[in-house]
Amino acid sequence: MSSTLLSKDKVNSFEFFHINWKVWKIHGLKIVKRDIHTQQRQPVSRSYFIWTIAANFLATILFPIHLSMGIFQSQNKSELFDGISISITSIGTTIKFFLMASKMKQIAQMEALIRVLDARVTHQEELNHYRMRTRLNILNVQKMFLILYCGIGAAVAASFLFSGERRLFFPGWLPFDWRQSIGFYALGILYQLFCIVIQISQNFSNDSFTPKALCLLSAHIELLYMRVSRIGFDDSHTGGSCKSHLQEQDIELKRCVLDQINPYELYKTIQDIISWAMVIQLLVSVLNNCVAMVALLFFATELFDRIYYSIYIVGLAMQLFPSCYYGSDFVLLFEKLHYAVFSCNWIGQSKSFKRHMMIFTERSLRQTMALAGGMFPIHLDTFFATAKATYSLFALIITIK
């Protein structure tokens, strides 16, 4: 039996977003989630609805206000910069959360497109590529974000536990004096701990979604390239006359022409989902990198505060880099897609086959670039531009200082 025979194995790309949905469900987005087939919102229980309202009111809405008002109660510059940094992060997290909540319909459309694309991955060569490269890449991105946010959480905990004085995790306003008694202090700590866990998990689910979605888009473009370039060289046809063989190849190219529509639709859908969330992420990255650098270099005196800011600066960079990398990757793959039809065995094919070649080639010349807010390319160039913007803002602050 030929090694190119089709495999019975199936591809299921939904596994990569399972953890995102688990976290979103905890945060209450099950209320706005739409069924992949009916596009209708799914019913929820009363207790889940109450949890959603309470958790989001306390952590998603009140927590940024609590931190922002705490800036005005800072007793020194170290607390001031600490408060500014975490306030920017918290406000950005809240905005991104509500932006993602408003995109549940588009996420359902994305899942429907992925289901169609997955169904076409049946050839053993494509399955091997999916398992050995795509799956590992996406899971590695997911692990990186898990390690990143667990590291930031651990750094926050260490900075708090090894502090030489009684304090909150972060400076913030409370309607009572937490210094007055152990009970009020414990209440303040528990409130901040609850909100920090919620917002770190929100950041994880929202920020890891973008690079995983873009990586999956790149993978399906690569698989389409392999599918097209294999036409005429695959020995898995059923036999018959030369004419019937040519007809089979023409039909397969026609299927690929139809397949070509789906990656472009997936690209548009993903851009619609992540566009404004990426604007917030870029802005938060520039501002927080600058604030964290100032705090680290001039105001952090405790060892664990310095460790926290160091991890935080690295985390901000690693938070943004995968999205920009795969934003560049899928553009390059789209640009070379037209080479696939000239890599297949097109010589001696029918006129119908060559018409389909022209259609495929013309469509592949379409310009594609994911834009954040319709303005900033989600691209490696933008990643380096944020680094330059951070340095420029840092230099301005140092000059003023």
N, C-alpha and C positions, 0 to 999 in steps of 0.2 A: 504494500500500500504506500502511496506517495506521501512524503513528509509534508506536502502542501495541502493535504486534505483538510477540510473544515473540522474544527473542534466543536464538541458539544458544550463546552464551557461557555458561560455567559459573563458579560461584563456588567458590573453594577457600580456606577460612579456615585450613587447616593451614600455609600458607606463613608465617603470623605466628609460629608456634611452632617453625619449623624450626631456628632458631639456638639456641633453648632446648634442643631435643633433641640438637643437635650437642654443646653444652657438657655436658649431662648424660651423654651417651655417653662423653665424655672422662673424666668423673668416676666412671664405673663404673655408672651407673644403667641401662645396657643389661641388666645382670644381673637387675634386678627389673622391667623394662619388660614390659608385657603387650600381646599382639596385640589390635588394635582389634576383630577379629571373633571370635576364639576365646577371648579373655581368658586365654590361656596365656602363661607366661613364655617369652621367646625364648631359644634356645640360644646359648651364647657359647663362644669358644675358651679354651684353657688359658692362653695368653699374656695375653689380655685379663683373665682372672680374676686372674692374678698381679699385673698392673698395677693393677687396681682395689684389691686388698688393700694393696699397697705404698703407692700414692699416698694413699689415704684414711687409712692408719695414720700416715704421716708428716705430711700436711698437715691432714687433718680432725680427727684425734684428738690427735696429739702437739703440734701447733703451738699450740693454745690453752693447753695445759699449760706448754709452753716459755715463752710470753709471760706467763702468770699468775705463774709462779715468778720471772720476771725482775723483777717489781714489787718483790720483797724485796731485790733487788740494786741498786736505784736509788741513784745517788750524789747526786742533788739533786732538788728538787721538780719541775723541768722533766721529767726522766726519769720521775719517779713518775707524773705526770699523763699523760705519753705512754704509759707502760706500762699504766695503768688503761684509757685510752681504747681502745687497740688490743686489749687483752685482752677487754673487753666486746664489741667488734665481732667478734673471732674466735670467742668462745664462742657469740654469737648466730648467726653464720654456720654453725657446726657444727650447732647445734640445728635451724636452718631446713633445712639440707641433709638431715638424717635424717628430719625431718618430711615433706619432699617425697618422699623415697625410700619412705616408708611409704604414700604416696598414689598410687602408680602405677596401681592398679586403678581408682581414681576418675578419674584423668586419662584412662584409656582409655574410661571411660564418658562423660566430657565430650567426647572426640573423636567418639564415636559419635553423641551428640546434635547436635554441630556439623555432622556429615555430613548428618543428616536436615534440619536447618535450612537448610543451604547448598543442598540439592537443591530447596527451594521457591522460591529466588530465581531466577526466570526472566524476569520481566517487565522490559522495557527501563527503565522508570522506577526500579525497584528496583536493577537492575544499575548504572545511572548513579549512584544514591545511594551504593551500596556502593563503587564505584570512586573517586568524587570526594570522599567524606567519610570513610567507615569505614576504608578501606584507608590513606588518608593519615594519619588520626588515629593508627592503631595503629603505622604505620611511624615516625611522628614520636615517639611514646612510646619506641619501640625505639631510635631514634637518640639521644634524650635520655639514656637509660640508658647507651648505649655511650660517649657523650661524657663523661658524668658519671664513670664508672668509669675511663675512660682518663685523665681529668683528675686524679682522685685518685691513680692510679698514677704519673702524671708528677710530681705534687707530692711524693709519697714519694721518688721517684728524685732530684728536684732537691734536696730537703732533705738527703738522704744525700750526694750528690756534692759539694755546696757547703758541707758541714760543715767546720768548722775543725779537727776532730780525727778520729782513727780511731775509728770506732764501727760498730755494727750498724745495720741499717735501723730496728729497734726493740729496746729492751732485752729480753733474754730469757736464760733459763738454758740452758747447754750443759754436757755432761759433760766438757768440757775447757776449758782457759783459752785463749780465742781471742786474747788479747793476747800470748801466749807466742811465737807464730811466725806468719809469713806464711801457711803452709800451713793452720794451724788457723783463722786469720782468714778465708781464702778459703773454707774448708769451711763456716764459720758463715754467711758472706754467701750462698753458693750455696744452703744449706738455707733460709734466710729468703726469698730471692728465689723459689725454687720454691714455697714455701708461700703467699707473698703472691699470686703469679700464680694459683694454684689457688683461693685463697679469694676473690679479686676476681672471678674468673669464676663461682664458685659464687654469689656475691652477685648478679651480673648476671643469671644465668639464673633464680634464685629470685625476685628482687625485680621483674624485668620481667614475669614470668608473670602476677602478680595484676592489674595495670592493663590488660594486653592482654586477659586473659580477661573482665574486667568491661566493657571497652570493646566487645568483641565481643558480649557479652550485650545491652548497650544498643542496638547496631546492629540486632540481630535483633528486638528489641522495636519499634524504629522501622519496620523493614521490614514487620512484621506489621501495624502501624498503617496503613501505606500500602496494604497489600493489602486490608484490610477496608474502609477508607474509599473505595476505588476501586470497590467493588461497586455496580453499577447505573449507573455513569458510563463504564465501559470499553466502547468500541465494537469490541472485538476478538472478540466472540462470532460464532458461525458463521451466525447468521441463523435463519430459521424463524419459527414463530408466536410471538405474545406469551406464550402459556402456556409454551412450551418455553424461551423466554428467561428467564421467571421461575424455571423449574425449574433452569436453569443457574446462576442467581444464588444460589438456595437451596443448591445443591450446593457452590458456591464458598464460601459462608459456613460451611457445615458443615465443609469442609476447614480453614477458618480457626479454627473452634472446636477442631478436633483439633490444629491447629498451635499453638494457645495453650498447650497442655499442655507443649510442649517448652521454651519459655523459662523456665517455672517450674521444670521439672526441671533445666535447665541452671544456674539460680540456686542451687538446693539443692546440686548437685554441686560448683559452684565454691566455695560457702561451706564445704563439707566439706573441700575441698582446702586452702584458704588460712586457715582459721579460726585455728589455733594458731600458724601461721607469722606471721600479722599481730600476734598478741599479743606475740611475741618482737620483731618489728620496732618496735612502739610502745614497748616497754620500752627497747630499745636506743637508740631515737631520743631519748627523754627523758634517759636517763643520759649518753649520749655528747655530746649537745648541751651539757649542763651542764658536763661535764668539759672539753670542748673550749673552751668560753667562758672557763672559769677559766684554762686553760693559755694561751690566746691573750692574755688581758688582763693576766695577772700573771707568767707564767713563761717565755713564749717570747721569746727574745732575738735569735735569728738571723732574718734577713729571710725565708728560705725556709721556716723553721718557721712563721712567721706566715702566709705564703701557704698552706702546707699546711693549717693549722687553719681558715683562712678558707674555703678550698674544701671542707674536710671538713664544716663547719657548713652551708654552702649545700647540699652533697651530701645530707646527712641530711634536710634539708627536702624537696628535690626527689625523694628516694627514696620519701618517704611521700605527697607531695601527689597524684600521678596516681591512686594506689589509692583515696584518700579522695574525689577528684573523681568518678571513675567509679562509686564506691560510692554517691554521692549521685545521680548522673545516672540510673542504671538504676531507682532508686526512684521518681524523678519520672516517668520514662517509663511504668513500671508503673501509677502512680497515674492517669495520663491516658489509659490504654489504652481505657477504656470509652467515651471520646468517639468512638472510631473507628467504632463501630457506628451512632452517631447522625449521623456525617458521610457515611455511605453513602446511597444512594438507597433508603431503606427504606419510603417511603410507597407504598402500593399493592402491597406484597409479600404473599406468601402467609402463612397462619397458621404453617406450618412454619418459614418464614424468621424470623418474629417470635419463635418459641420459641427458635430458635438465638441470636437477639439477646439474649434474657433470660439464656441460659446463659453467653454470652460476657461479658455485663455483670456478672453475679453473680460469676463467677470473677475478673474484673479488679478487684473490690473487696477481694480478699485482701491482707492486709498483708505487705509484703516489706521486709526490711532485713537486709543481710549483717552478721553479728556476728562479731567476733574473740573466739574462746574462749567464745562464747555470752554475752559481757558487754558488749563495747565495739563500738558501731556503726562500721562501716567507712564513714565519712561525713566531710564537710568539718568538721562540728562537732567531731569527734574530733581532726582535724588541728589546729584552733585550741586545743583542750583540751590537746594535747601541748605546744604552745608555752607555754601558761600554766603547765603543770606544770614545764616546764624552767626558766622564770623563777622559780617559787616555790622549786625546789630550789637554783637558783643563789643566790638571796637568802639562803637558809638557810646555805649554805656560807660566803658572805661574812660573815654575822653571826657564825658560829662562828670564822672566821678573825680 
